[in-house]
Amino acid sequence: PFLPAAYASATSGIPIDSMILVEANCLPLQTLGEADFFEEAAGVDSRVAGIVAFASLTAPAELDVTLDAFAARPRVKGIRHNIQGEAAGFCTQPSFVDGVRKVGARGLTFDLCATHDQLRDVVELVRLCPDTRFVLDHCGKPAIRDRRLDPWRADIADLAECANVWCKLSGLVTEASPTEWREADLVPYASHVVERFGTERVMYGSDWPVLTLTADYAAWFRFTEWLTNGWSDAEQRAFYRGNALRAYGA
């Protein structure tokens, strides 16, 4: 288990004043229970400013009740149902698309957790849901271990053309070689999302605790500090705080 005390230890000395907790791929029957667990974490750590909860978009009979329950919780800012690991066409099936539209209709953001080979479907989903705000998690999980940029690069460009999509700069270390990664391996991917989304639609994300499979929190944070070193003060504030507040309505 990774609980608030472990997070405090992992981030010691790093100036974090607020955070958003993102669902951890719970079972459908645990949907509300996981949100309750996150609410309890907020009681322990007042820096929890928001929650991205899980809701099953492929269970339409229950979805309205679940989304209404979440919309009544001020800390719940968004919804995520993982696309990663699913078959081609999963996120473009009618029930999923309709579910994402319902998420947007309630003023909630939808987080997109998908791998690089699923991004064409993600582009289609986004275009079918113009009234929903999206956050692309982990830069679309590019194939860093294989040092492949295409077609990920073109798909990111297409997503960035959609003004209702933000990109979370996170998870790159996890997609790199677990034992041999270097910061230089991450630069082409990080630079591309910044170039395409601009500093006004890219936000910091830690991917903690999954990050611990390949690195520690401080190593990733130092990389983002290096990446943003030449940015203006306003751009850095937007990256580390303001863009997330806008995207999630926190």
C-alpha positions as CSV (number, residue, x, y, z in Angstrom):
1,P,0.0,0.0,0.0
2,F,1.0,3.6,-0.8
3,L,-0.6,5.8,1.8
4,P,-0.2,9.5,2.8
5,A,2.8,8.9,5.0
6,A,4.6,7.2,2.2
7,Y,3.8,10.1,-0.1
8,A,5.1,12.6,2.5
9,S,8.4,10.6,2.7
10,A,8.8,10.3,-1.1
11,T,8.2,14.1,-1.6
12,S,10.2,15.4,1.4
13,G,11.7,18.8,0.5
14,I,9.6,19.2,-2.6
15,P,7.3,22.2,-2.5
16,I,3.9,20.6,-3.0
17,D,0.9,22.7,-1.8
18,S,-2.0,20.9,-3.5
19,M,-2.6,17.6,-5.5
20,I,-5.2,15.7,-7.4
21,L,-5.6,11.9,-6.6
22,V,-6.3,9.7,-9.6
23,E,-8.2,6.4,-9.4
24,A,-6.1,3.2,-9.1
25,N,-7.9,0.8,-11.4
26,C,-10.3,-0.5,-8.8
27,L,-13.0,-3.1,-9.5
28,P,-16.4,-1.7,-10.6
29,L,-18.0,-2.7,-7.3
30,Q,-15.4,-0.6,-5.4
31,T,-16.1,2.6,-7.3
32,L,-17.7,4.6,-4.5
33,G,-15.5,2.9,-1.9
34,E,-12.4,4.0,-3.6
35,A,-13.7,7.6,-3.7
36,D,-14.5,7.3,0.0
37,F,-10.9,6.1,0.6
38,F,-9.6,9.2,-1.2
39,E,-11.9,11.4,0.8
40,E,-10.4,9.9,4.0
41,A,-6.9,10.7,2.6
42,A,-8.0,14.3,2.1
43,G,-8.9,14.3,5.8
44,V,-5.3,13.3,6.6
45,D,-3.6,15.6,4.1
46,S,-5.3,18.9,3.5
47,R,-3.4,19.4,0.2
48,V,-5.8,17.0,-1.6
49,A,-7.6,19.5,-3.9
50,G,-9.4,17.0,-6.1
51,I,-10.2,13.5,-7.1
52,V,-10.4,11.8,-10.4
53,A,-12.7,8.8,-9.7
54,F,-13.3,5.6,-11.6
55,A,-16.7,5.0,-13.2
56,S,-17.5,2.1,-15.6
57,L,-18.5,3.7,-18.9
58,T,-19.4,0.2,-20.2
59,A,-22.1,-0.3,-17.6
60,P,-24.7,2.2,-18.9
61,A,-27.5,1.0,-16.6
62,E,-25.5,2.2,-13.5
63,L,-23.5,5.1,-15.0
64,D,-26.1,7.9,-14.4
65,V,-26.4,7.0,-10.7
66,T,-22.7,6.8,-10.3
67,L,-22.0,10.1,-12.1
68,D,-24.7,11.9,-10.2
69,A,-23.2,10.6,-6.9
70,F,-19.8,11.9,-7.9
71,A,-21.1,15.2,-9.2
72,A,-22.6,15.8,-5.7
73,R,-19.1,15.5,-4.2
74,P,-17.2,18.8,-4.5
75,R,-13.7,17.1,-4.4
76,V,-14.5,14.9,-7.4
77,K,-13.3,16.8,-10.4
78,G,-13.0,14.1,-13.1
79,I,-13.6,10.5,-14.1
80,R,-11.3,7.9,-15.6
81,H,-12.0,4.5,-17.1
82,N,-8.7,3.1,-18.4
83,I,-8.4,2.5,-22.1
84,Q,-5.0,1.0,-21.7
85,G,-5.0,-2.8,-22.0
86,E,-8.3,-2.9,-23.9
87,A,-8.9,-4.1,-27.5
88,A,-8.9,-1.7,-30.5
89,G,-12.1,0.2,-30.8
90,F,-12.9,0.0,-27.0
91,C,-13.1,3.7,-26.5
92,T,-15.0,4.4,-29.7
93,Q,-17.9,2.0,-29.0
94,P,-21.2,3.8,-28.6
95,S,-21.6,3.1,-24.9
96,F,-18.2,4.5,-24.1
97,V,-18.6,7.6,-26.2
98,D,-22.1,8.2,-24.7
99,G,-20.5,7.8,-21.2
100,V,-17.8,10.3,-21.9
101,R,-20.4,12.8,-23.1
102,K,-22.4,12.2,-19.8
103,V,-19.2,13.0,-17.9
104,G,-18.8,16.3,-19.7
105,A,-22.4,17.2,-19.3
106,R,-21.9,17.1,-15.5
107,G,-19.0,19.4,-15.7
108,L,-16.4,16.7,-15.0
109,T,-13.1,16.2,-16.8
110,F,-12.3,12.8,-18.4
111,D,-8.8,11.5,-18.0
112,L,-7.4,9.5,-21.0
113,C,-5.1,6.7,-20.0
114,A,-4.1,5.0,-23.2
115,T,-1.0,3.6,-24.9
116,H,0.7,5.0,-28.0
117,D,-0.9,2.4,-30.2
118,Q,-4.4,3.4,-29.1
119,L,-4.1,7.1,-29.8
120,R,-5.9,7.0,-33.2
121,D,-9.0,5.8,-31.3
122,V,-8.5,8.4,-28.7
123,V,-8.4,11.1,-31.3
124,E,-11.7,9.9,-32.7
125,L,-13.2,9.8,-29.2
126,V,-12.2,13.3,-28.4
127,R,-13.6,14.6,-31.7
128,L,-16.9,12.8,-30.9
129,C,-17.1,14.6,-27.5
130,P,-16.4,18.3,-28.1
131,D,-18.1,19.4,-25.0
132,T,-16.0,17.3,-22.6
133,R,-12.7,18.4,-21.1
134,F,-10.0,15.8,-21.5
135,V,-6.6,15.3,-19.8
136,L,-4.2,12.9,-21.7
137,D,-2.3,11.0,-19.0
138,H,1.4,10.2,-19.3
139,C,1.8,11.9,-22.7
140,G,-0.1,9.0,-24.3
141,K,2.5,6.4,-23.1
142,P,5.0,6.6,-26.0
143,A,7.3,3.7,-27.0
144,I,10.4,5.2,-25.3
145,R,12.1,1.8,-24.7
146,D,12.0,1.2,-28.4
147,R,13.0,4.8,-29.2
148,R,10.0,5.2,-31.5
149,L,8.5,8.6,-32.1
150,D,6.1,7.7,-34.9
151,P,3.1,7.5,-35.3
152,W,2.8,8.7,-31.7
153,R,4.2,12.1,-32.7
154,A,1.5,12.7,-35.4
155,D,-1.3,11.5,-33.1
156,I,-0.2,13.9,-30.3
157,A,-0.3,16.7,-32.9
158,D,-3.8,15.8,-33.8
159,L,-4.9,15.7,-30.2
160,A,-3.3,19.0,-29.6
161,E,-5.4,20.5,-32.3
162,C,-8.5,19.9,-30.1
163,A,-8.8,22.8,-27.7
164,N,-10.6,20.7,-25.1
165,V,-7.6,18.5,-24.4
166,W,-4.8,19.1,-21.9
167,C,-1.7,16.9,-21.6
168,K,-0.2,15.6,-18.4
169,L,3.6,15.5,-18.5
170,S,4.0,12.3,-16.5
171,G,4.8,8.6,-16.8
172,L,7.7,9.0,-19.2
173,V,10.2,7.3,-16.9
174,T,7.8,4.3,-16.6
175,E,7.8,3.9,-20.4
176,A,11.6,4.1,-20.6
177,S,14.1,1.2,-19.9
178,P,13.7,0.4,-16.2
179,T,17.4,-0.1,-15.6
180,E,19.1,2.0,-18.2
181,W,17.0,5.1,-18.8
182,R,18.6,8.5,-19.0
183,E,17.1,12.0,-19.0
184,A,18.1,12.4,-22.6
185,D,15.8,9.5,-23.5
186,L,12.8,11.5,-22.3
187,V,13.6,14.8,-23.9
188,P,12.2,14.2,-27.5
189,Y,8.9,13.1,-26.1
190,A,8.6,15.8,-23.4
191,S,9.6,18.5,-25.9
192,H,7.1,17.4,-28.5
193,V,4.1,17.6,-26.2
194,V,5.2,21.0,-25.0
195,E,5.7,22.2,-28.6
196,R,2.3,20.9,-29.6
197,F,0.1,21.7,-26.6
198,G,2.0,24.8,-25.6
199,T,2.8,25.8,-22.1
200,E,-0.8,26.7,-21.5
201,R,-2.1,23.2,-21.9
202,V,0.6,21.0,-20.4
203,M,0.5,20.2,-16.7
204,Y,2.8,18.5,-14.2
205,G,2.0,15.0,-13.1
206,S,4.1,12.6,-10.9
207,D,2.7,9.2,-11.8
208,W,3.5,8.3,-8.1
209,P,3.6,5.5,-7.0
210,V,3.8,3.7,-10.3
211,L,6.9,5.9,-10.9
212,T,8.7,3.9,-8.2
213,L,9.1,1.0,-10.6
214,T,11.9,2.8,-12.3
215,A,12.8,6.0,-10.4
216,D,12.1,8.0,-7.3
217,Y,9.9,11.1,-7.1
218,A,12.8,13.5,-6.7
219,A,14.5,12.3,-9.9
220,W,11.3,13.0,-12.0
221,F,10.8,16.3,-10.3
222,R,14.3,17.4,-11.1
223,F,13.8,16.5,-14.7
224,T,10.8,18.7,-15.0
225,E,12.7,21.5,-13.3
226,W,15.4,21.2,-15.9
227,L,12.9,21.0,-18.7
228,T,11.1,24.2,-17.6
229,N,14.2,26.1,-16.6
230,G,14.1,28.5,-19.5
231,W,10.3,29.2,-19.2
232,S,9.0,32.4,-17.8
233,D,7.7,32.5,-14.2
234,A,4.1,32.6,-15.5
235,E,4.7,29.6,-17.7
236,Q,6.2,27.6,-14.8
237,R,3.3,28.6,-12.5
238,A,0.9,27.4,-15.2
239,F,2.7,24.1,-15.7
240,Y,3.0,23.2,-12.0
241,R,-0.4,24.6,-10.9
242,G,-2.6,26.9,-13.1
243,N,-3.2,24.5,-16.0
244,A,-4.4,21.7,-13.7
245,L,-6.7,24.1,-11.9
246,R,-8.2,25.2,-15.2
247,A,-8.5,21.7,-16.7
248,Y,-10.0,20.1,-13.6
249,G,-12.0,23.2,-12.4
250,A,-10.3,22.7,-9.0
